[in-house]
Amino acid sequence: MTQRLHLVFGGELVSPDKSVFKDVDAIHVVGIFPNYESAHAAWKAEAQRTVDNAHMRYFIAHLHRLREDGTPELPV
């Protein structure tokens, strides 16, 4: 069974019309979620919490799209 992991993160952007973070060290990692529904709920809560700051943005990254099952892992 394939896991559908989602990462929710965000922070202050340089400009509201670009997805470039002002301070990468200050990125807020909300968490990793096992399905889109729970990730969306977390994203929505953070987006609503910061709605008064036009430079704040939160994103959902589909981590499962970055993985390819069947691909050998690289040595550590």
Order of alpha helices (4+ residues) and beta strands (2+ residues): beta-beta-alpha-beta
